[in-house]
Amino acid sequence: MNDDSESFHISKEVLPSLEGFDFVETVLGDANGSLRQFRNTTGIHVKEYEDYFEIHKDQVDPRKDPLGHLFQDSPETILAFGAASILTRGSKEKSKHSYSSPLDFMILFFSLNRFFRFLKHLLF
């Protein structure tokens, strides 16, 4: 599991670019306000911010094993998906407490994912 305690920052004054380190830009991962994200074949995940790079190592590369990555590195995403699925399943009788549209699912999923991620960082 990666979290803020297992990541570190490198100032762009010290390392102005990732050129020459075999990183490939990716959209996989929580951008968390970063400008861009990069990965390499060793499992290193880099988020580029305006003044620094944030670096951590994933246990499982999502490009090679997406489900393994979710279970090992981002279990809160699976939990959010399951919870949002349960909460948005349609009922035969629509009630004021029934959420069933795809938009409702997306809102709940992203909200729960952010909440569970916050809890993960708070507790672990």
PLY file of the C-alpha trace (Angstrom):
ply
format ascii 1.0
element vertex 124
property float x
property float y
property float z
element edge 123
property int vertex1
property int vertex2
end_header
0.00 0.00 0.00
1.42 3.39 -0.84
0.60 6.48 1.11
2.10 9.85 1.87
4.54 8.35 4.41
6.01 6.12 1.70
6.39 8.86 -0.89
8.97 11.58 -1.09
9.38 14.87 -2.91
12.24 16.02 -5.10
12.50 19.70 -5.89
12.67 20.66 -9.56
15.69 22.75 -8.60
17.49 19.46 -7.87
15.86 17.39 -10.64
14.41 19.65 -13.35
13.06 16.80 -15.52
12.62 13.04 -15.67
14.34 12.81 -19.04
16.68 9.83 -19.27
14.95 7.77 -16.57
12.64 5.79 -18.91
9.41 7.25 -17.50
6.28 7.22 -19.62
3.43 9.65 -19.08
0.24 7.98 -17.86
-3.31 8.86 -16.90
-3.54 5.91 -14.51
-3.65 6.96 -10.88
-5.17 9.66 -8.73
-3.81 12.91 -10.14
-4.41 14.67 -6.81
-3.74 18.10 -8.32
-0.60 17.07 -10.19
0.23 18.46 -13.62
1.16 15.06 -15.05
1.90 11.51 -13.93
4.61 9.10 -15.04
5.46 5.44 -14.53
8.39 3.23 -15.40
8.86 -0.52 -15.64
10.11 -0.87 -12.04
6.78 0.21 -10.48
7.86 3.77 -9.74
4.96 6.24 -9.95
5.81 9.94 -10.23
3.42 12.86 -9.96
4.70 16.14 -11.35
3.71 19.34 -9.60
4.77 22.89 -10.43
7.83 22.92 -8.15
8.53 19.28 -7.34
8.05 15.62 -8.19
6.29 13.28 -5.76
7.59 9.73 -6.05
6.43 6.40 -4.65
6.64 2.74 -5.62
3.49 0.79 -6.40
3.38 -2.83 -5.32
1.65 -3.79 -8.59
1.93 -1.96 -11.92
-1.64 -1.11 -13.06
-0.57 -1.38 -16.71
0.33 -5.05 -16.20
-2.26 -6.13 -13.60
-5.08 -3.59 -13.08
-7.04 -5.71 -10.58
-3.92 -6.61 -8.64
-3.06 -2.93 -8.46
-6.50 -2.10 -7.09
-6.31 -4.81 -4.43
-2.72 -4.06 -3.38
-2.30 -0.32 -3.91
-5.81 1.12 -3.94
-8.29 -1.06 -2.02
-10.33 2.03 -1.17
-11.31 2.23 -4.85
-12.79 -1.28 -4.75
-14.61 -0.44 -1.52
-15.99 2.79 -3.04
-17.10 0.95 -6.17
-18.92 -1.71 -4.16
-20.57 0.81 -1.84
-21.67 3.03 -4.73
-23.03 0.00 -6.58
-25.10 -1.06 -3.58
-26.36 2.45 -2.91
-27.33 3.11 -6.53
-28.93 -0.18 -7.42
-32.41 0.49 -8.69
-35.38 -0.62 -6.70
-38.70 -1.73 -8.11
-40.44 1.03 -6.22
-38.64 4.31 -6.57
-38.50 6.08 -3.28
-37.01 9.37 -2.22
-34.01 7.39 -0.86
-33.36 5.41 -4.06
-30.37 6.46 -6.17
-30.24 4.80 -9.54
-28.92 7.01 -12.34
-25.38 6.66 -13.75
-24.71 10.22 -12.60
-25.73 9.27 -9.05
-23.33 6.31 -9.23
-20.44 8.49 -10.44
-21.03 11.14 -7.78
-21.24 8.54 -5.02
-18.25 6.57 -6.32
-15.92 9.57 -6.53
-17.14 10.97 -3.21
-16.75 7.65 -1.42
-13.37 7.01 -3.05
-12.06 10.35 -1.80
-13.54 9.71 1.66
-12.08 6.19 1.91
-8.71 7.46 0.65
-8.78 10.12 3.37
-9.56 7.44 5.98
-6.75 5.22 4.67
-4.23 8.05 5.03
-5.60 8.99 8.42
-5.57 5.47 9.87
-2.60 3.76 8.20
0 1
1 2
2 3
3 4
4 5
5 6
6 7
7 8
8 9
9 10
10 11
11 12
12 13
13 14
14 15
15 16
16 17
17 18
18 19
19 20
20 21
21 22
22 23
23 24
24 25
25 26
26 27
27 28
28 29
29 30
30 31
31 32
32 33
33 34
34 35
35 36
36 37
37 38
38 39
39 40
40 41
41 42
42 43
43 44
44 45
45 46
46 47
47 48
48 49
49 50
50 51
51 52
52 53
53 54
54 55
55 56
56 57
57 58
58 59
59 60
60 61
61 62
62 63
63 64
64 65
65 66
66 67
67 68
68 69
69 70
70 71
71 72
72 73
73 74
74 75
75 76
76 77
77 78
78 79
79 80
80 81
81 82
82 83
83 84
84 85
85 86
86 87
87 88
88 89
89 90
90 91
91 92
92 93
93 94
94 95
95 96
96 97
97 98
98 99
99 100
100 101
101 102
102 103
103 104
104 105
105 106
106 107
107 108
108 109
109 110
110 111
111 112
112 113
113 114
114 115
115 116
116 117
117 118
118 119
119 120
120 121
121 122
122 123
